[in-house]
Each structure stands twice: as structure tokens, then as C-alpha cells.
Amino acid sequence: MKTVTEVDVSGVSYDTAGDGDPSMLFLHGWCCDRSFFAEQFHHFSTAHQVVAVDLPGHGESAAPSEWTIEALATEVATVARSLDLVDIVAVGHSMGAMVALALSQQSPELVSAVVMIDPPPLRQEIWKRFAAQLVPSFQGVDGAAGRRQFVEQMFLPTDDAHRRTHIVETICAVRNEVAIRMVNAMAEFDSTAALRACDVPVLTIGSAVPPNDSAFLRETNPAITIGQTVGSGHFNQLEVPEQVNPMIERFLSVTPRDGPA
């Protein structure tokens, strides 16, 4: 399947491949890039049009107009419209799950379903506490070490050592300014309200130690479908795609195909 790499007029780089509905839009996490969805991009391109973006300020994409989750979603929507995408399944890992929720709020005519892969804590009060601790630890002469320590705790002993090294180095290579601005952006975004207001089908696939408990997720969005992978840390879409991909496939097969409300 041929992959086409493009840069949108807003400076967002993305890959696209495949054909078929519903289209799937892959949104990576904090300080990552579109390669973090390689396993899903290639798998689903056999039956769907797939698009994997470098979120603004990440990878090969230009900086966003504003360093907020909402601004990232706005620029992603521009890409979707330029490709004439409809009936989108927005698939977001970690911070990308927040962008997917924001996209469903801002552009409900585009999004028919949301898949959150190991979303970060969705309670805003938790993220505000995180930001107050993380931002100072990323600054100063010990900032690089503090950031690396934060990334290292995202893994389990069962995760592949080579993949772990690659992920850590990729994330830590991103400019510290970007890392700090996006931590603050996550703290400012009300993910709980966005999930509560989301009126399209939602699937969440947590890691072996998911940041959000099932009771909170069901209380916030009673219609949510909850899955969990076995033996994988935060980057379960790369670590155990043989678990993640069938869950997404099953979700799509049982999700109504009437398009956005």
C-alpha cells in the first residue's frame, strides 16, 4: 500500500494511505511523532483511508498558532478538511486522546468515533498538580535528567528494551520548550468535560496500569467501551499491536455507521 507524505498549508506534516470508510486519523502523544502509530497505520491501511499527523510543534510540523490542545485540534481539522475526510475515527494516544476529544467537540461534523489509547489522567485537577511538579523538574541544569526520569517511568519491565530506548531518546530529543508548553496545555484542557460531552462512540484501551480507573470513565461517559492490554506499559500501541488492533477492529465492527450527529 503506497504511503503519501504531505505538508498541509498550516505546516502540519502527515502521511496518508489506503482507501475505505471510515477514515482513521492517528494523533500521537506528548513529544512523540506520527511514527508512534506505525503499527496501526500499516495494519488499517488495507481497509481504510488512514492519516497519521505530526501534531503542530512535533516531528516535522510547524509550531501551532497557540500552545493549547484546542489549537492542535483546530489545525488537525484543517488537515482533515483538506483531504475531504468524513466519518473520521479519531485515534489518539496519550495527549493525542485529548486532541481527539477536542476535535470531536470543535468539529462534530467530522468525527464519528473516538479511540483513546492509554489516555493520560483525564481529571484536570490531577494534571494541574502534575504540571506544578513537572515543569520545575524540566527546568534548570538538571532539566534534561528530570524529563528523562519522567519518561522512563512510563514503561514496564516486560516492555521491549530496544523499543524502550528508541522511545525515550525520541521524546527527550524534542525541545524542552515544547515539552513544557504541552504539559501546561494538558493541564489547561478540561478532558473530563470533553469526554462527558462526547456524543459519538468512545473506546479507551488502557495499558496494564491505566491512568484512569473504569469507575471514573463510566461515570463520566456511561456509553464508553473500556479495554485493557496485558503486559505492556504506556506505549501499548507499539508494544502489543496484536492486542490493540483487534480491539479497534471489533469496536469499529459494532459501532453504528450513521456518521456524526
Kinemage of the C-alpha trace (Angstrom):
@kinemage 1
@onewidth
@group {chain A} dominant
@subgroup {mainchain}
@vectorlist {calphas} color= white
{ca met a 1} P 0.000 0.000 0.000
{ca lys a 2} L 1.539 3.305 -1.118
{ca thr a 3} L 2.101 5.918 1.569
{ca val a 4} L 1.998 9.595 0.603
{ca thr a 5} L 3.709 12.205 2.771
{ca glu a 6} L 2.368 15.761 2.600
{ca val a 7} L 2.611 19.104 4.395
{ca asp a 8} L -0.648 20.993 4.901
{ca val a 9} L -0.901 24.727 4.237
{ca ser a 10} L -0.788 25.263 8.005
{ca gly a 11} L 2.566 23.467 8.184
{ca val a 12} L 1.287 20.146 9.535
{ca ser a 13} L 3.134 17.125 8.144
{ca tyr a 14} L 1.239 13.889 7.690
{ca asp a 15} L 1.249 10.506 5.987
{ca thr a 16} L -1.785 9.087 4.225
{ca ala a 17} L -2.502 5.736 2.640
{ca gly a 18} L -5.304 3.329 1.836
{ca asp a 19} L -8.923 3.754 0.944
{ca gly a 20} L -12.225 2.916 2.583
{ca asp a 21} L -14.600 4.114 5.260
{ca pro a 22} L -14.495 5.037 7.989
{ca ser a 23} L -11.313 7.039 7.593
{ca met a 24} L -8.916 6.856 10.540
{ca leu a 25} L -6.927 9.796 11.892
{ca phe a 26} L -3.989 8.935 14.172
{ca leu a 27} L -2.904 11.504 16.778
{ca his a 28} L 0.297 10.775 18.706
{ca gly a 29} L 1.171 11.674 22.272
{ca trp a 30} L 3.328 14.172 24.144
{ca cys a 31} L 6.694 14.819 22.471
{ca cys a 32} L 6.149 11.955 20.033
{ca asp a 33} L 5.550 11.915 16.265
{ca arg a 34} L 3.482 10.105 13.652
{ca ser a 35} L 5.807 7.081 13.638
{ca phe a 36} L 4.344 6.095 17.018
{ca phe a 37} L 1.277 4.817 15.148
{ca ala a 38} L 3.241 2.842 12.533
{ca glu a 39} L 1.726 -0.490 13.599
{ca gln a 40} L -1.837 0.803 13.271
{ca phe a 41} L -1.193 2.908 10.152
{ca his a 42} L 0.018 -0.053 8.114
{ca his a 43} L -2.474 -2.519 9.558
{ca phe a 44} L -5.601 -0.438 8.945
{ca ser a 45} L -4.499 0.978 5.572
{ca thr a 46} L -5.553 -2.298 3.951
{ca ala a 47} L -9.239 -1.462 4.503
{ca his a 48} L -9.418 2.223 5.474
{ca gln a 49} L -8.074 5.575 4.440
{ca val a 50} L -5.569 6.317 7.188
{ca val a 51} L -3.876 9.600 8.083
{ca ala a 52} L -1.113 9.955 10.686
{ca val a 53} L -0.124 13.511 11.558
{ca asp a 54} L 2.777 15.126 13.317
{ca leu a 55} L 0.864 17.334 15.711
{ca pro a 56} L 1.795 21.034 15.480
{ca gly a 57} L 5.124 21.660 17.185
{ca his a 58} L 6.102 17.990 16.927
{ca gly a 59} L 8.028 15.916 14.398
{ca glu a 60} L 8.225 17.725 11.077
{ca ser a 61} L 5.277 20.054 11.712
{ca ala a 62} L 5.467 23.785 12.280
{ca ala a 63} L 4.647 25.312 15.648
{ca pro a 64} L 0.941 25.799 16.400
{ca ser a 65} L -0.792 29.165 16.421
{ca glu a 66} L -1.287 28.652 20.162
{ca trp a 67} L 0.141 26.053 22.525
{ca thr a 68} L -3.202 24.594 23.556
{ca ile a 69} L -4.972 21.292 22.987
{ca glu a 70} L -7.774 23.183 21.274
{ca ala a 71} L -5.360 24.859 18.829
{ca leu a 72} L -3.828 21.500 17.919
{ca ala a 73} L -7.310 20.131 17.237
{ca thr a 74} L -8.156 23.126 15.057
{ca glu a 75} L -5.102 22.582 12.871
{ca val a 76} L -5.777 18.850 12.653
{ca ala a 77} L -9.309 19.653 11.475
{ca thr a 78} L -7.810 21.786 8.709
{ca val a 79} L -5.839 18.774 7.505
{ca ala a 80} L -8.941 16.579 7.617
{ca arg a 81} L -10.957 19.052 5.588
{ca ser a 82} L -8.180 19.488 3.032
{ca leu a 83} L -8.342 15.726 2.457
{ca asp a 84} L -12.162 15.739 2.319
{ca leu a 85} L -12.292 13.298 5.204
{ca val a 86} L -15.686 12.424 6.618
{ca asp a 87} L -16.880 9.870 9.149
{ca ile a 88} L -13.496 10.056 10.895
{ca val a 89} L -12.446 7.695 13.658
{ca ala a 90} L -10.056 9.874 15.677
{ca val a 91} L -7.471 7.620 17.339
{ca gly a 92} L -5.321 9.347 19.942
{ca his a 93} L -2.543 8.011 22.139
{ca ser a 94} L -1.839 9.732 25.447
{ca met a 95} L -2.022 13.513 24.827
{ca gly a 96} L -3.407 12.680 21.380
{ca ala a 97} L -6.515 11.330 23.118
{ca met a 98} L -7.119 14.834 24.462
{ca val a 99} L -6.711 16.237 20.945
{ca ala a 100} L -9.209 13.650 19.663
{ca leu a 101} L -11.748 14.727 22.290
{ca ala a 102} L -11.196 18.398 21.433
{ca leu a 103} L -11.625 17.601 17.735
{ca ser a 104} L -14.937 15.873 18.429
{ca gln a 105} L -16.086 18.977 20.317
{ca gln a 106} L -14.923 21.559 17.797
{ca ser a 107} L -15.769 19.691 14.595
{ca pro a 108} L -18.591 17.248 15.361
{ca glu a 109} L -19.438 17.077 11.659
{ca leu a 110} L -16.090 15.358 11.045
{ca val a 111} L -15.831 12.806 13.851
{ca ser a 112} L -17.920 9.650 14.043
{ca ala a 113} L -15.995 7.876 16.834
{ca val a 114} L -13.080 8.380 19.223
{ca val a 115} L -10.469 5.823 20.273
{ca met a 116} L -8.288 6.744 23.246
{ca ile a 117} L -5.171 4.614 23.666
{ca asp a 118} L -3.873 4.778 27.239
{ca pro a 119} L -5.087 8.340 27.720
{ca pro a 120} L -3.324 10.324 30.453
{ca pro a 121} L -5.200 11.175 33.641
{ca leu a 122} L -8.321 12.957 32.415
{ca arg a 123} L -9.117 14.748 35.663
{ca gln a 124} L -7.967 18.322 35.241
{ca glu a 125} L -7.058 18.721 38.906
{ca ile a 126} L -4.569 15.857 38.569
{ca trp a 127} L -2.896 17.479 35.576
{ca lys a 128} L -2.642 20.811 37.334
{ca arg a 129} L -0.763 19.078 40.159
{ca phe a 130} L 1.412 17.256 37.615
{ca ala a 131} L 2.257 20.493 35.823
{ca ala a 132} L 3.237 22.169 39.090
{ca gln a 133} L 5.698 19.321 39.731
{ca leu a 134} L 6.888 18.521 36.208
{ca val a 135} L 7.599 21.961 34.806
{ca pro a 136} L 10.161 22.869 37.525
{ca ser a 137} L 11.774 19.441 37.165
{ca phe a 138} L 12.261 20.058 33.425
{ca gln a 139} L 13.986 23.405 34.016
{ca gly a 140} L 17.494 24.356 35.102
{ca val a 141} L 20.749 22.460 34.849
{ca asp a 142} L 19.083 19.192 35.855
{ca gly a 143} L 16.129 19.652 33.500
{ca ala a 144} L 17.207 17.027 30.978
{ca ala a 145} L 17.616 14.429 33.720
{ca gly a 146} L 14.253 15.312 35.239
{ca arg a 147} L 12.495 14.939 31.930
{ca arg a 148} L 14.194 11.617 31.195
{ca gln a 149} L 13.177 10.316 34.611
{ca phe a 150} L 9.559 11.214 33.882
{ca val a 151} L 9.631 9.378 30.545
{ca glu a 152} L 11.376 6.305 31.974
{ca gln a 153} L 8.537 5.648 34.408
{ca met a 154} L 6.093 5.130 31.522
{ca phe a 155} L 7.368 1.589 30.907
{ca leu a 156} L 7.019 -1.841 32.488
{ca pro a 157} L 9.827 -4.404 32.915
{ca thr a 158} L 8.064 -6.532 30.293
{ca asp a 159} L 8.444 -3.853 27.576
{ca asp a 160} L 10.979 -4.434 24.817
{ca ala a 161} L 14.329 -2.896 25.833
{ca his a 162} L 15.355 -1.752 22.339
{ca arg a 163} L 11.980 -0.141 21.673
{ca arg a 164} L 12.087 1.498 25.088
{ca thr a 165} L 15.457 3.095 24.336
{ca his a 166} L 14.234 4.391 20.978
{ca ile a 167} L 11.075 5.882 22.512
{ca val a 168} L 12.953 7.560 25.356
{ca glu a 169} L 15.538 9.069 23.022
{ca thr a 170} L 12.853 10.288 20.601
{ca ile a 171} L 10.841 12.008 23.318
{ca cys a 172} L 13.862 13.516 25.051
{ca ala a 173} L 15.167 14.928 21.745
{ca val a 174} L 12.177 17.276 21.470
{ca arg a 175} L 12.924 20.832 22.517
{ca asn a 176} L 12.297 21.427 26.192
{ca glu a 177} L 10.199 24.476 25.345
{ca val a 178} L 7.748 22.226 23.503
{ca ala a 179} L 7.664 19.689 26.338
{ca ile a 180} L 6.885 22.349 28.933
{ca arg a 181} L 4.300 24.151 26.830
{ca met a 182} L 2.424 20.926 26.142
{ca val a 183} L 2.433 19.895 29.808
{ca asn a 184} L 0.813 23.232 30.575
{ca ala a 185} L -1.618 22.741 27.678
{ca met a 186} L -2.754 19.402 29.082
{ca ala a 187} L -3.258 20.994 32.488
{ca glu a 188} L -5.454 23.695 30.957
{ca phe a 189} L -7.653 21.356 28.907
{ca asp a 190} L -10.787 20.070 30.649
{ca ser a 191} L -10.696 16.482 29.403
{ca thr a 192} L -13.419 15.347 31.793
{ca ala a 193} L -15.885 17.864 30.387
{ca ala a 194} L -14.903 16.932 26.838
{ca leu a 195} L -15.398 13.220 27.493
{ca arg a 196} L -18.711 13.876 29.223
{ca ala a 197} L -19.940 15.931 26.265
{ca cys a 198} L -18.715 13.470 23.628
{ca asp a 199} L -21.821 12.045 21.952
{ca val a 200} L -20.096 9.721 19.492
{ca pro a 201} L -18.974 6.189 20.430
{ca val a 202} L -15.781 6.136 22.503
{ca leu a 203} L -13.338 3.282 23.037
{ca thr a 204} L -10.496 3.505 25.519
{ca ile a 205} L -7.668 0.961 25.568
{ca gly a 206} L -5.630 1.240 28.735
{ca ser a 207} L -2.191 -0.189 29.409
{ca ala a 208} L -1.555 -2.798 32.072
{ca val a 209} L -1.580 0.087 34.575
{ca pro a 210} L -4.136 2.515 33.103
{ca pro a 211} L -4.046 6.124 34.383
{ca asn a 212} L -7.864 6.275 34.545
{ca asp a 213} L -9.966 3.815 36.521
{ca ser a 214} L -13.051 2.238 34.993
{ca ala a 215} L -15.454 3.726 37.539
{ca phe a 216} L -14.369 7.275 36.651
{ca leu a 217} L -14.590 6.610 32.917
{ca arg a 218} L -18.072 5.091 33.148
{ca glu a 219} L -19.320 7.836 35.438
{ca thr a 220} L -18.050 10.464 33.000
{ca asn a 221} L -19.298 8.752 29.833
{ca pro a 222} L -21.689 5.874 30.583
{ca ala a 223} L -21.631 4.672 26.962
{ca ile a 224} L -17.845 4.272 26.829
{ca thr a 225} L -16.298 0.937 25.822
{ca ile a 226} L -13.328 0.013 28.009
{ca gly a 227} L -10.467 -2.267 27.010
{ca gln a 228} L -7.085 -3.012 28.549
{ca thr a 229} L -3.912 -4.611 27.239
{ca val a 230} L -1.841 -7.207 29.080
{ca gly a 231} L 1.879 -6.965 29.751
{ca ser a 232} L 2.530 -3.525 28.302
{ca gly a 233} L 3.306 -0.065 29.578
{ca his a 234} L 2.144 3.279 28.241
{ca phe a 235} L 3.118 2.690 24.595
{ca asn a 236} L 0.889 -0.336 24.149
{ca gln a 237} L 0.023 0.541 20.552
{ca leu a 238} L 3.664 -0.218 19.681
{ca glu a 239} L 4.377 -2.873 22.289
{ca val a 240} L 1.343 -5.127 21.779
{ca pro a 241} L -0.349 -4.181 18.476
{ca glu a 242} L -1.599 -7.771 18.303
{ca gln a 243} L -3.858 -6.825 21.232
{ca val a 244} L -4.631 -3.213 20.346
{ca asn a 245} L -5.507 -3.622 16.665
{ca pro a 246} L -8.149 -6.365 17.127
{ca met a 247} L -9.821 -4.290 19.855
{ca ile a 248} L -10.099 -1.353 17.471
{ca glu a 249} L -11.352 -3.635 14.690
{ca arg a 250} L -14.040 -5.095 16.921
{ca phe a 251} L -15.070 -1.634 18.111
{ca leu a 252} L -15.448 -0.488 14.501
{ca ser a 253} L -17.441 -3.588 13.593
{ca val a 254} L -20.032 -2.966 16.317
{ca thr a 255} L -20.124 0.837 16.095
{ca pro a 256} L -23.091 2.361 14.227
{ca arg a 257} L -22.018 3.778 10.865
{ca asp a 258} L -24.519 6.630 10.630
{ca gly a 259} L -21.749 9.241 10.805
{ca pro a 260} L -21.544 12.207 13.179
{ca ala a 261} L -24.729 13.623 14.660
